[in-house]
């Protein structure tokens, strides 16, 4: 699995699947990060999700959650692969020296108080101790790692909160296992991403928060994820990128096998200033980032919504082999909005071929489509639309070799439309390797059910025609990039093999 991987990158495996972990700063005080992180590991061990050994380090405690606490790392009578540090910044160098003595592989420094507040000397000191001993460091000033399958959970934000009414509510949900990895410089943004994806029932493979990245960078993490069988799509949030040339080289390798969607913050002068005080980020020209992303096939999202929408589309659907989009709708206005957004993004919504138009005309003459339905692109089956009409129209567009991707607007409000249209369209789609995205507008029960059902059947669904068009744009852009680099056939083969397994 890891053939071709640099040994220092292979070493990152202990962040996600350690045989043993010590939490330095574990405590009984329930509102402290050290307690939450230690409890996460203990609970996941109890559930038999985390398989490694767990150790607590706190000189002021004899035991925490019924597990013995040691005064220091050196006192633990066992080998330690991973150390999670949650103590004040000024104590961290001494903990690092103990980690060197214990021959630890990897260290995560959750603690803040380093370069992000101008304390660069302390950060350099910590990084130097690690580098000399070949210990890989994640952080400082980060949220660490969350792995849905191994039970590694360093999120110090409690899963539930108690309201003033006494009700307990989900606050920081742990996502279901899935195909999307989140790699983020901002811990808070990353946790918000987990909350968003969990709410949308979209699964995650791994979550990595870098913070100040005194050692491990996004470049190395991308390299690691290239070989991770659980990860199909990478969502990357960055404020700055270190080692630009190496990043371009590695990202260019990764995107030929797995799509990367990037959200680069600090685009404006004020945003760059905020990034500098947040993670000590040194911003470069935004045009340089645009050029680097373009060159390496990274899809740059303009905002948070597009970031998640593109990730979801790429995880669920194959890339498109060209720019030609066919649109099916049961509502004229939203259909026009979808056309506009597609064209504005550089996609092509051209009149269907004569052969395809004739197929629609035949359906009309057979009474299977309304006589007044338009069928030049979009296909508007109108407010008289039924499940069968969506099924028949989808089949025709999937058969049309000139159409590379389909945007389906199935607004549930029309009286004759039953919810089985979703399953019928999905059954048609399963016979083809052409991407399809869906939209239903609304926030009440039926709209939520419609989108959720599409998602469950691996057709990404969105709440606006524009979002659906932007999702299709991501599938087109990635397909064109793969085609240009001669990798589309190989990628499609792998994607379809994976699809058949499920």
C-alpha positions as CSV (number, residue, x, y, z in Angstrom):
1,X,0.0,0.0,0.0
2,X,2.8,2.5,1.0
3,X,5.2,1.7,-1.9
4,X,6.8,4.9,-3.1
5,X,6.0,6.7,0.1
6,X,8.9,8.6,1.8
7,X,9.7,7.0,5.3
8,X,9.1,10.3,7.0
9,X,5.6,10.4,5.5
10,X,5.0,6.8,6.3
11,X,5.7,7.7,9.9
12,X,2.6,9.9,9.9
13,X,0.6,6.6,10.2
14,X,1.0,6.7,14.0
15,X,-1.1,9.9,14.1
16,X,-4.0,7.9,12.8
17,X,-3.5,4.3,14.0
18,X,-1.0,4.3,17.0
19,X,-0.3,1.1,18.9
20,X,0.0,3.3,22.0
21,X,-0.9,6.9,23.0
22,X,-0.1,9.1,26.0
23,X,-2.1,12.2,26.7
24,X,0.2,14.7,28.6
25,X,-2.1,17.0,30.5
26,X,-4.9,14.5,31.0
27,X,-7.0,15.7,34.0
28,X,-10.1,15.0,36.0
29,X,-11.4,18.5,35.5
30,X,-14.2,17.9,33.0
31,X,-14.1,21.3,31.3
32,X,-10.4,21.1,30.4
33,X,-9.2,20.0,26.9
34,X,-6.9,17.4,28.5
35,X,-10.0,15.7,30.1
36,X,-12.1,15.7,26.9
37,X,-9.3,14.2,24.8
38,X,-8.3,11.5,27.3
39,X,-12.0,10.6,27.8
40,X,-12.4,10.3,24.0
41,X,-9.7,7.7,23.8
42,X,-10.9,5.9,26.9
43,X,-14.5,5.8,25.6
44,X,-13.4,4.5,22.1
45,X,-11.2,1.9,23.8
46,X,-14.2,0.8,25.9
47,X,-16.3,0.6,22.6
48,X,-13.5,-1.5,21.1
49,X,-13.0,1.1,18.3
50,X,-9.6,2.2,19.5
51,X,-7.3,-0.8,19.6
52,X,-4.1,0.8,21.1
53,X,-2.9,1.2,24.7
54,X,-3.8,4.5,26.5
55,X,-1.7,6.3,29.1
56,X,-2.3,9.4,31.2
57,X,0.5,11.8,32.2
58,X,-0.2,14.3,35.0
59,X,2.1,14.6,38.0
60,X,-0.8,15.9,40.2
61,X,-3.1,12.9,39.7
62,X,-2.8,9.2,40.7
63,X,-5.6,8.0,38.3
64,X,-7.9,9.5,35.7
65,X,-11.1,7.7,34.7
66,X,-9.9,4.7,36.6
67,X,-6.6,4.6,34.6
68,X,-3.3,5.1,36.3
69,X,-1.6,8.5,35.8
70,X,2.2,8.8,35.5
71,X,4.2,11.9,36.6
72,X,6.0,12.1,33.2
73,X,6.4,10.2,29.9
74,X,9.7,8.7,31.2
75,X,7.8,6.9,34.0
76,X,5.6,5.0,31.6
77,X,6.8,1.3,31.6
78,X,6.0,0.8,27.9
79,X,6.8,2.0,24.4
80,X,4.8,5.0,23.3
81,X,4.1,5.7,19.6
82,X,2.0,8.8,19.8
83,X,2.0,11.7,22.4
84,X,-0.8,14.3,22.6
85,X,0.4,17.4,24.5
86,X,-2.2,19.6,26.3
87,X,-0.1,21.6,28.7
88,X,0.9,25.3,28.8
89,X,3.3,26.3,26.0
90,X,6.3,27.0,28.3
91,X,6.2,23.4,29.6
92,X,6.1,21.8,26.1
93,X,9.9,21.8,25.5
94,X,10.4,19.6,28.6
95,X,7.7,17.3,27.5
96,X,9.4,17.0,24.0
97,X,12.7,16.1,25.7
98,X,10.8,13.3,27.6
99,X,9.3,12.2,24.2
100,X,12.9,12.0,22.8
101,X,14.0,9.8,25.7
102,X,11.0,7.5,25.1
103,X,11.7,7.3,21.4
104,X,8.3,8.5,20.5
105,X,7.3,8.5,16.7
106,X,4.8,11.3,16.5
107,X,3.6,14.2,18.7
108,X,0.5,16.4,18.5
109,X,0.8,19.7,20.3
110,X,-2.7,21.0,21.0
111,X,-1.4,23.8,23.2
112,X,-1.5,27.4,21.8
113,X,0.8,30.3,22.8
114,X,3.5,29.9,20.1
115,X,4.1,31.6,16.8
116,X,0.5,32.8,16.4
117,X,1.1,35.2,19.3
118,X,4.7,36.1,18.2
119,X,6.4,33.5,20.4
120,X,8.4,32.2,17.4
121,X,11.5,31.3,19.5
122,X,9.6,28.8,21.6
123,X,8.0,27.2,18.5
124,X,11.4,26.9,16.9
125,X,12.9,25.4,20.0
126,X,10.1,22.7,20.1
127,X,10.5,22.0,16.4
128,X,14.3,21.6,16.6
129,X,14.0,19.1,19.5
130,X,11.6,17.0,17.4
131,X,13.6,17.3,14.2
132,X,16.9,16.2,15.8
133,X,15.1,13.0,17.2
134,X,13.1,12.5,13.9
135,X,9.9,12.9,15.8
136,X,7.1,14.2,13.5
137,X,5.0,17.0,15.1
138,X,1.5,18.2,14.3
139,X,0.7,21.7,15.5
140,X,1.2,23.5,17.8
141,X,-2.1,25.4,18.2
142,X,-4.2,22.7,16.6
143,X,-7.1,20.3,17.1
144,X,-5.1,17.3,16.0
145,X,-6.6,14.2,14.4
146,X,-9.9,12.4,14.1
147,X,-10.1,9.1,12.4
148,X,-13.6,7.6,12.0
149,X,-12.4,4.0,11.7
150,X,-9.5,3.7,14.3
151,X,-11.1,5.6,17.2
152,X,-8.3,8.3,17.3
153,X,-10.2,11.4,18.6
154,X,-8.3,14.5,19.7
155,X,-11.3,16.9,19.4
156,X,-11.4,18.6,22.7
157,X,-14.8,20.0,22.0
158,X,-17.5,18.0,23.8
159,X,-19.9,16.0,21.7
160,X,-23.0,17.3,23.6
161,X,-23.9,20.5,25.5
162,X,-26.5,21.1,28.2
163,X,-28.9,23.9,27.4
164,X,-30.2,26.2,30.2
165,X,-33.5,24.2,29.9
166,X,-31.6,21.1,31.0
167,X,-31.9,19.5,27.6
168,X,-28.8,17.8,26.2
169,X,-28.1,18.5,22.5
170,X,-25.5,17.4,20.0
171,X,-22.9,20.2,19.8
172,X,-19.7,18.8,18.1
173,X,-20.9,15.6,16.3
174,X,-18.5,12.9,15.4
175,X,-19.1,12.1,11.7
176,X,-20.0,8.7,10.2
177,X,-17.3,6.9,8.3
178,X,-17.0,7.9,4.6
179,X,-14.7,8.8,1.7
180,X,-13.8,12.5,2.4
181,X,-10.7,13.6,4.2
182,X,-10.6,17.1,5.8
183,X,-7.1,18.7,6.0
184,X,-7.3,22.1,7.6
185,X,-5.1,24.8,9.0
186,X,-8.0,26.1,11.1
187,X,-9.2,23.8,13.8
188,X,-12.5,25.7,14.3
189,X,-13.3,25.7,10.6
190,X,-12.5,22.0,10.6
191,X,-14.9,21.2,13.4
192,X,-17.6,23.4,11.7
193,X,-17.0,21.2,8.6
194,X,-17.5,18.0,10.6
195,X,-20.7,19.5,12.0
196,X,-22.0,20.5,8.5
197,X,-21.1,17.1,6.9
198,X,-22.6,15.1,9.8
199,X,-25.8,17.1,9.5
200,X,-25.9,16.3,5.8
201,X,-25.2,12.6,6.5
202,X,-21.9,12.8,4.5
203,X,-19.2,10.5,5.8
204,X,-15.6,11.4,6.6
205,X,-12.4,9.2,6.5
206,X,-9.9,11.4,8.3
207,X,-9.7,14.9,9.9
208,X,-6.4,16.6,10.3
209,X,-5.9,20.1,11.9
210,X,-2.4,21.6,11.4
211,X,-2.4,24.9,13.3
212,X,1.0,26.6,13.0
213,X,2.6,23.6,11.2
214,X,6.0,23.8,12.8
215,X,6.8,20.4,11.2
216,X,4.2,18.4,9.3
217,X,2.8,20.4,6.4
218,X,-0.3,20.0,4.2
219,X,2.1,18.8,1.5
220,X,3.2,15.7,3.5
221,X,-0.4,15.0,4.6
222,X,-1.6,15.1,1.0
223,X,1.2,12.6,0.1
224,X,0.0,10.4,3.0
225,X,-3.6,10.5,1.9
226,X,-2.7,9.6,-1.7
227,X,-2.0,6.1,-0.3
228,X,-4.9,6.0,2.1
229,X,-7.5,3.5,0.9
230,X,-10.3,5.0,2.9
231,X,-10.0,8.5,1.3
232,X,-11.4,9.2,-2.1
233,X,-11.7,13.0,-2.0
234,X,-9.6,15.6,-0.1
235,X,-11.0,18.9,1.2
236,X,-8.1,21.3,2.0
237,X,-8.5,24.6,4.0
238,X,-5.4,26.7,4.0
239,X,-4.3,30.2,4.9
240,X,-0.8,29.8,3.6
241,X,1.3,27.1,2.0
242,X,4.9,26.3,2.9
243,X,7.4,24.9,0.5
244,X,5.5,25.9,-2.6
245,X,7.5,23.9,-5.2
246,X,7.2,20.7,-3.2
247,X,3.5,21.3,-2.7
248,X,3.0,21.7,-6.5
249,X,4.9,18.5,-7.2
250,X,3.0,16.4,-4.6
251,X,-0.4,17.9,-5.3
252,X,0.1,17.2,-9.0
253,X,0.6,13.5,-8.2
254,X,-2.3,13.3,-5.8
255,X,-4.9,14.9,-8.2
256,X,-4.3,12.3,-10.9
257,X,-5.6,9.7,-8.4
258,X,-7.9,11.7,-6.0
259,X,-9.6,15.1,-6.4
260,X,-8.6,17.9,-4.0
261,X,-10.9,20.8,-3.4
262,X,-9.2,23.8,-1.8
263,X,-10.6,26.8,0.2
264,X,-7.8,29.4,0.5
265,X,-8.6,32.0,3.1
266,X,-6.8,35.4,3.4
267,X,-7.6,36.5,-0.2
268,X,-7.8,40.2,0.7
269,X,-5.2,42.4,2.5
270,X,-7.4,42.4,5.7
271,X,-8.0,38.7,5.4
272,X,-4.2,38.0,5.1
273,X,-3.7,40.2,8.2
274,X,-6.3,38.1,10.1
275,X,-4.6,34.9,9.0
276,X,-1.2,36.1,10.3
277,X,-2.6,36.6,13.8
278,X,-4.6,33.4,13.6
279,X,-2.0,30.8,12.7
280,X,1.1,32.9,12.0
281,X,0.3,32.5,8.3
282,X,2.5,34.4,5.8
283,X,0.2,35.2,2.9
284,X,1.3,35.2,-0.7
285,X,-0.3,36.8,-3.7
286,X,-3.7,35.3,-4.3
287,X,-3.0,35.1,-8.0
288,X,0.0,32.9,-7.2
289,X,-2.3,30.5,-5.3
290,X,-4.8,30.5,-8.2
291,X,-2.0,29.6,-10.7
292,X,-0.6,26.9,-8.4
293,X,-4.1,25.3,-7.9
294,X,-4.8,25.5,-11.7
295,X,-1.4,23.9,-12.5
296,X,-1.9,21.0,-10.1
297,X,-5.6,20.3,-10.9
298,X,-6.8,21.5,-7.5
299,X,-10.4,22.8,-7.6
300,X,-10.5,26.1,-5.8
301,X,-13.8,26.8,-4.1
302,X,-14.8,30.5,-3.8
303,X,-16.7,30.0,-0.5
304,X,-17.5,27.4,2.2
305,X,-20.7,26.2,0.4
306,X,-19.0,25.5,-2.9
307,X,-16.2,23.8,-0.9
308,X,-18.6,21.2,0.6
309,X,-20.8,21.0,-2.5
310,X,-17.9,20.1,-4.8
311,X,-16.5,17.6,-2.2
312,X,-19.9,15.8,-2.0
313,X,-20.3,15.6,-5.8
314,X,-16.8,14.2,-6.3
315,X,-17.3,11.6,-3.6
316,X,-20.6,10.4,-5.0
317,X,-20.3,10.8,-8.8
318,X,-17.7,10.1,-11.5
319,X,-16.1,13.1,-13.3
320,X,-17.6,14.3,-16.6
321,X,-15.8,13.6,-19.9
322,X,-16.7,17.0,-21.4
323,X,-18.5,20.3,-20.9
324,X,-21.9,19.6,-22.4
325,X,-24.7,19.5,-19.8
326,X,-28.2,18.4,-20.2
327,X,-30.9,19.8,-17.8
328,X,-34.2,18.1,-16.8
329,X,-36.7,20.1,-14.8
330,X,-40.3,20.2,-13.8
331,X,-40.1,23.9,-13.1
332,X,-39.3,26.5,-15.8
333,X,-37.8,29.3,-13.7
334,X,-35.3,27.1,-11.7
335,X,-34.4,25.5,-15.0
336,X,-33.4,28.8,-16.4
337,X,-31.3,29.6,-13.3
338,X,-29.5,26.3,-13.7
339,X,-28.7,27.1,-17.4
340,X,-27.4,30.6,-16.5
341,X,-25.1,29.3,-13.7
342,X,-23.8,26.5,-16.0
343,X,-23.0,28.9,-18.8
344,X,-21.4,31.5,-16.4
345,X,-19.1,28.7,-15.1
346,X,-18.0,27.9,-18.7
347,X,-20.2,24.8,-19.1
348,X,-22.2,24.4,-22.4
349,X,-26.0,24.0,-22.4
350,X,-26.6,23.6,-26.1
351,X,-29.7,22.5,-28.0
352,X,-30.0,18.7,-28.0
353,X,-29.2,16.7,-31.1
354,X,-32.0,16.1,-33.6
355,X,-31.9,12.4,-32.7
356,X,-32.5,13.2,-29.0
357,X,-35.2,15.8,-29.8
358,X,-37.0,13.2,-32.0
359,X,-37.0,10.8,-29.0
360,X,-38.7,13.4,-26.9
361,X,-41.2,14.2,-29.7
362,X,-42.1,10.5,-29.9
363,X,-42.8,10.4,-26.1
364,X,-45.1,13.4,-26.6
365,X,-47.0,11.8,-29.5
366,X,-47.3,8.6,-27.4
367,X,-48.8,10.6,-24.6
368,X,-45.9,9.9,-22.2
369,X,-44.8,13.5,-22.0
370,X,-47.1,16.6,-22.0
371,X,-47.7,18.0,-25.5
372,X,-46.6,21.4,-24.2
373,X,-43.3,20.2,-22.6
374,X,-40.2,21.8,-24.0
375,X,-37.4,19.5,-25.0
376,X,-34.5,21.5,-26.6
377,X,-32.4,21.8,-23.3
378,X,-33.6,22.1,-20.7
379,X,-36.2,19.4,-20.9
380,X,-39.1,20.9,-19.0
381,X,-41.7,18.3,-18.2
382,X,-43.7,21.1,-16.5
383,X,-45.9,21.0,-13.4
384,X,-47.7,18.0,-14.9
385,X,-44.5,15.9,-14.4
386,X,-44.7,12.4,-13.1
387,X,-42.1,9.9,-11.8
388,X,-42.3,8.0,-15.2
389,X,-41.6,11.2,-17.1
390,X,-38.4,11.9,-15.1
391,X,-37.4,8.3,-15.6
392,X,-37.9,8.4,-19.4
393,X,-36.3,11.8,-19.8
394,X,-33.2,10.7,-17.8
395,X,-32.8,7.6,-19.9
396,X,-32.8,9.6,-23.1
397,X,-30.1,12.0,-21.8
398,X,-28.0,9.2,-20.4
399,X,-28.2,7.6,-23.9
400,X,-27.1,10.8,-25.6
401,X,-23.4,10.6,-26.2
402,X,-23.1,14.3,-26.8
403,X,-24.2,15.0,-23.2
404,X,-21.5,14.7,-20.6
405,X,-23.4,15.4,-17.4
406,X,-27.0,15.8,-16.2
407,X,-28.5,18.4,-13.8
408,X,-32.0,17.2,-12.7
409,X,-34.3,19.6,-11.0
410,X,-37.0,17.6,-9.3
411,X,-39.1,20.1,-7.4
412,X,-41.4,18.0,-5.2
413,X,-44.3,20.5,-5.1
414,X,-46.1,19.4,-8.3
415,X,-49.2,17.3,-7.6
416,X,-48.6,14.3,-9.8
417,X,-45.0,13.7,-8.8
418,X,-44.5,10.8,-6.3
419,X,-41.3,10.3,-4.3
420,X,-40.5,7.1,-6.2
421,X,-39.1,9.3,-9.0
422,X,-35.9,9.5,-7.0
423,X,-35.3,5.7,-7.0
424,X,-36.4,5.4,-10.6
425,X,-33.9,8.0,-11.7
426,X,-31.2,6.4,-9.6
427,X,-31.8,3.0,-11.2
428,X,-31.4,4.5,-14.7
429,X,-28.2,6.3,-13.6
430,X,-26.7,3.1,-12.2
431,X,-26.4,1.7,-15.7
432,X,-24.2,4.5,-17.0
433,X,-20.9,6.2,-16.1
434,X,-22.1,9.7,-16.7
435,X,-22.5,12.1,-13.7
436,X,-25.8,13.4,-12.5
437,X,-26.6,15.9,-9.8
438,X,-30.0,16.8,-8.4
439,X,-31.9,19.7,-6.9
440,X,-35.0,20.2,-4.9
441,X,-35.8,23.7,-3.5
442,X,-37.3,24.1,0.0
443,X,-36.5,23.5,3.7
444,X,-39.6,21.6,4.8
445,X,-40.0,17.9,5.3
446,X,-40.6,16.8,1.7
447,X,-37.7,18.8,0.3
448,X,-35.3,17.5,3.0
449,X,-36.6,13.9,2.4
450,X,-36.1,14.3,-1.4
451,X,-32.5,15.5,-1.1
452,X,-31.6,13.0,1.6
453,X,-33.0,10.1,-0.5
454,X,-31.0,11.3,-3.6
455,X,-27.8,11.5,-1.4
456,X,-28.4,8.0,0.0
457,X,-28.5,6.7,-3.5
458,X,-25.2,8.5,-4.3
459,X,-26.8,11.3,-6.4
460,X,-25.6,14.5,-4.8
461,X,-28.6,16.8,-4.2
462,X,-28.7,20.5,-3.5
463,X,-31.1,23.1,-2.4
464,X,-30.7,25.6,-5.2
465,X,-30.2,25.3,-9.0
466,X,-27.0,27.3,-8.8
467,X,-25.5,25.0,-6.2
468,X,-26.3,22.0,-8.4
469,X,-24.7,23.7,-11.4
470,X,-21.6,24.5,-9.4
471,X,-21.4,20.9,-8.3
472,X,-21.6,19.8,-11.9
473,X,-18.9,22.3,-12.8
474,X,-16.6,20.6,-10.3
475,X,-17.2,17.2,-11.9
476,X,-16.5,18.7,-15.4
477,X,-13.4,20.6,-14.3
478,X,-11.9,17.5,-12.7
479,X,-12.8,15.3,-15.7
480,X,-11.1,17.7,-18.1
481,X,-8.0,17.8,-15.9
482,X,-7.8,14.0,-15.8
483,X,-8.4,13.8,-19.6
484,X,-5.7,16.4,-20.3
485,X,-3.2,14.3,-18.2
486,X,-4.3,11.0,-19.7
487,X,-5.7,9.6,-16.5
488,X,-9.5,9.7,-17.0
489,X,-9.9,6.1,-18.1
490,X,-7.9,4.8,-15.2
491,X,-9.7,7.0,-12.7
492,X,-13.1,6.0,-14.1
493,X,-12.2,2.3,-14.0
494,X,-11.3,2.6,-10.2
495,X,-14.4,4.7,-9.5
496,X,-16.8,2.3,-11.2
497,X,-15.2,-0.8,-9.5
498,X,-15.6,0.9,-6.1
499,X,-19.2,1.8,-7.0
500,X,-20.0,-1.9,-7.9
501,X,-18.7,-3.0,-4.5
502,X,-21.3,-0.9,-2.8
